[in-house]
Amino acid sequence: MLEAVSAMASVMGDPYLLGLITVTTILGIIIGVLPGLGATTGAALLLPFTLTMDPVHAIAVLATLYVSATFAGSITAILINTPGTSAAAATTFDGFPLAQRGEAGRALGVAVVASTIGGIFSILVLCLAAPMLAKVAYEFRPPEYFALTIFGLSMLASVGAGGAVKNLIGGIFGVWLATIGAERVTSIERFMFGNYELYEGLSFVPVMIGLFAISELLVQSKNAHRVADLVTLKAVKLPTREDYRRIWKTIARSSGIGTFIGILPAEGATVASMIGYSEARRWSKNREEFGKGSVEGIAGAEAANNAATGGAMVPTMVLGIPGSGTTAIILVGLMVHGLRPGPYLFTEQVESVYQIFGSMLVANIIFLGMGLYAAKLFARISLIPTAILWPIVFALSVIGAYALSASLLDVWIALIFGVVGFFARRHGFSVAPIAVGLILGHMVEVNLQNSLKMFDGAWWMILTQPLALLFLVLAFLGLFGSQIVKLITRGGRAS
Amino acid sequence: MRPLIIPGILAAFSVVIIYLAMQLKLSPPMIVGHSMQPRSFPIFLMVINLILLGILAWECWRAPPPAIELEGITTWISIATFAAFYFLTTYADFFIAIAVVMFVLSTSWGERRLHVAALISVTVPLTLFLLFDEVLKIRFPRGLITNWYYG
């Protein structure tokens, strides 16, 4: 514990890291306020720039971007009724009406404070829960890992905007993508079509850049001529004592909800903020104010979405199962930099892990200051014309895709996946399940192969392992739980 | 029939993958042991996909999704620039290709100040090139400009 605290505190003694966190926080806020960019696209674009950094610095940069961009989405949600990130969608419900009443400063003040408290709470939980979960995960063998990845994949049903079936189809497509290249045990080439640059499989980075950045570029092409109006903002105000009295319970509740939802594999800040908002409304004594500018509504959504960032890092780092598109990119960052995600990270790289957590904590404190004193300036950035912004994103995307392996094939892969991602989204398929499926695909296949070897080909023996069975039951309930409940309640009513 | 087009295309894709997987070489039992053949896992995935696509087709049949509007010309121009980018990179230069695509994207997306679009299209790739080449030490593919720069 002392080691963890000292590693986290060491962030303050590393001026280079502090500088990186500060610059990335500013960058994260800029990315967060630009409609369409958001944490996931931002992380995909930033990843190539971290290639030459020390692993801790690189992951700290990505984690800081995640935290700050998630918060920043609320600035435009409140001021122009356009959430910078999907996680801030619930903030528009009350943030914009309050801003229209001339209280934009108050709305932003509540959002900043709630985000900071939610974020810090979740990082504290992350520091306590991650090592405990890692201890349990030490006992995992291939059957448990196989079942866990199946559980993670089953949770894809609720990731992103598509329906459950569409998300699962996307996830399976992602898992199939992971089979491209030479099979690890037999070296038999699969779906390479004679292209030996694919021997090691598809690189994650160009696929992520394509799915998130380039597909978003094409989506945004529909809004090419959009002009946004900015609500007048005089100054951001800290919540008053009366505001605090009204929102403290909401912040506490939403911080817990956000952290818990973030920990669940494949759930993320968007789901957390929606549940945080609806719970704030359910427990409020002033329900009639919701939708008209309630500070409780803003606090409920904002505390939850930022709390989800810390929570989502738990399965990402301890189990190697990403909770969202952004954590999928952070996971790729860990792999690219040679940090093996999983429980061993907590014995082999304890100091590095806590420095990353410390960086996230510092980022929360920095964005508190920036949110209070520079929100007006950041909001102006959101007015950059899309005709200037998105061509720059294109340049960053293709150069970033090239940079990892100095291969033009990676650039073509990014462009192809950009177009595939665009058409997928056009038809209601979310791209996050494809990304998560790609990352988990290798884990699923290898652990299934190893389990079969362990049990001499008797696959049903996997079901005799208690933890594996638990994960598979959870996966089953995750997929069919609601239908079973519906059937039972229908049967109950009929009788 | 319209609601079934997308499930149909995806099902055809799954069938093609199953066919391609069936063509993969078999590995000797000595190597594979009690585990799976390399073809088994992709086939298994695509069979699940076909089941899911069956459910999706049924859902689409029962409650047809709203018709999707055709994309505007801006989107198609943007996709076309990606193809142009491929040819320009292959036959001219990576950075010339980026600059041209940026300029076309910017103007087709509504930027009327051509000098601003041109300035952005030149300065952004140039800055990124210098950053990646000088700071991150990444060599870019040979082309008209990079040949001149690298010598």
Boltz contact constraints between the chains, C-beta under 6 A:
constraints:
  - contact:
      token1: [A, 52]
      token2: [B, 136]
      max_distance: 6.0
  - contact:
      token1: [A, 165]
      token2: [B, 52]
      max_distance: 6.0
  - contact:
      token1: [A, 165]
      token2: [B, 55]
      max_distance: 6.0
  - contact:
      token1: [A, 165]
      token2: [B, 56]
      max_distance: 6.0
  - contact:
      token1: [A, 168]
      token2: [B, 52]
      max_distance: 6.0
  - contact:
      token1: [A, 169]
      token2: [B, 52]
      max_distance: 6.0
  - contact:
      token1: [A, 172]
      token2: [B, 45]
      max_distance: 6.0
  - contact:
      token1: [A, 172]
      token2: [B, 48]
      max_distance: 6.0
  - contact:
      token1: [A, 172]
      token2: [B, 49]
      max_distance: 6.0
  - contact:
      token1: [A, 175]
      token2: [B, 45]
      max_distance: 6.0
  - contact:
      token1: [A, 176]
      token2: [B, 45]
      max_distance: 6.0
  - contact:
      token1: [A, 179]
      token2: [B, 42]
      max_distance: 6.0
  - contact:
      token1: [A, 183]
      token2: [B, 38]
      max_distance: 6.0
  - contact:
      token1: [A, 186]
      token2: [B, 27]
      max_distance: 6.0
  - contact:
      token1: [A, 186]
      token2: [B, 31]
      max_distance: 6.0
  - contact:
      token1: [A, 186]
      token2: [B, 38]
      max_distance: 6.0
  - contact:
      token1: [A, 188]
      token2: [B, 25]
      max_distance: 6.0
  - contact:
      token1: [A, 188]
      token2: [B, 27]
      max_distance: 6.0
  - contact:
      token1: [A, 188]
      token2: [B, 38]
      max_distance: 6.0
  - contact:
      token1: [A, 218]
      token2: [B, 75]
      max_distance: 6.0
  - contact:
      token1: [A, 218]
      token2: [B, 78]
      max_distance: 6.0
  - contact:
      token1: [A, 221]
      token2: [B, 74]
      max_distance: 6.0
  - contact:
      token1: [A, 221]
      token2: [B, 75]
      max_distance: 6.0
  - contact:
      token1: [A, 221]
      token2: [B, 78]
      max_distance: 6.0
  - contact:
      token1: [A, 224]
      token2: [B, 74]
      max_distance: 6.0
  - contact:
      token1: [A, 224]
      token2: [B, 109]
      max_distance: 6.0
  - contact:
      token1: [A, 224]
      token2: [B, 110]
      max_distance: 6.0
  - contact:
      token1: [A, 225]
      token2: [B, 110]
      max_distance: 6.0
  - contact:
      token1: [A, 387]
      token2: [B, 106]
      max_distance: 6.0
  - contact:
      token1: [A, 387]
      token2: [B, 109]
      max_distance: 6.0
  - contact:
      token1: [A, 387]
      token2: [B, 110]
      max_distance: 6.0
  - contact:
      token1: [A, 387]
      token2: [B, 111]
      max_distance: 6.0
  - contact:
      token1: [A, 388]
      token2: [B, 120]
      max_distance: 6.0
  - contact:
      token1: [A, 391]
      token2: [B, 102]
      max_distance: 6.0
  - contact:
      token1: [A, 391]
      token2: [B, 105]
      max_distance: 6.0
  - contact:
      token1: [A, 391]
      token2: [B, 106]
      max_distance: 6.0
  - contact:
      token1: [A, 392]
      token2: [B, 124]
      max_distance: 6.0
  - contact:
      token1: [A, 395]
      token2: [B, 98]
      max_distance: 6.0
  - contact:
      token1: [A, 395]
      token2: [B, 102]
      max_distance: 6.0
  - contact:
      token1: [A, 395]
      token2: [B, 124]
      max_distance: 6.0
  - contact:
      token1: [A, 395]
      token2: [B, 125]
      max_distance: 6.0
  - contact:
      token1: [A, 399]
      token2: [B, 128]
      max_distance: 6.0
  - contact:
      token1: [A, 403]
      token2: [B, 132]
      max_distance: 6.0
  - contact:
      token1: [A, 403]
      token2: [B, 138]
      max_distance: 6.0
  - contact:
      token1: [A, 408]
      token2: [B, 141]
      max_distance: 6.0
  - contact:
      token1: [A, 415]
      token2: [B, 82]
      max_distance: 6.0
  - contact:
      token1: [A, 427]
      token2: [B, 6]
      max_distance: 6.0
  - contact:
      token1: [A, 445]
      token2: [B, 41]
      max_distance: 6.0
  - contact:
      token1: [A, 449]
      token2: [B, 35]
      max_distance: 6.0
  - contact:
      token1: [A, 452]
      token2: [B, 34]
      max_distance: 6.0
  - contact:
      token1: [A, 452]
      token2: [B, 35]
      max_distance: 6.0
  - contact:
      token1: [A, 453]
      token2: [B, 34]
      max_distance: 6.0
  - contact:
      token1: [A, 453]
      token2: [B, 35]
      max_distance: 6.0
  - contact:
      token1: [A, 456]
      token2: [B, 34]
      max_distance: 6.0
  - contact:
      token1: [A, 457]
      token2: [B, 34]
      max_distance: 6.0
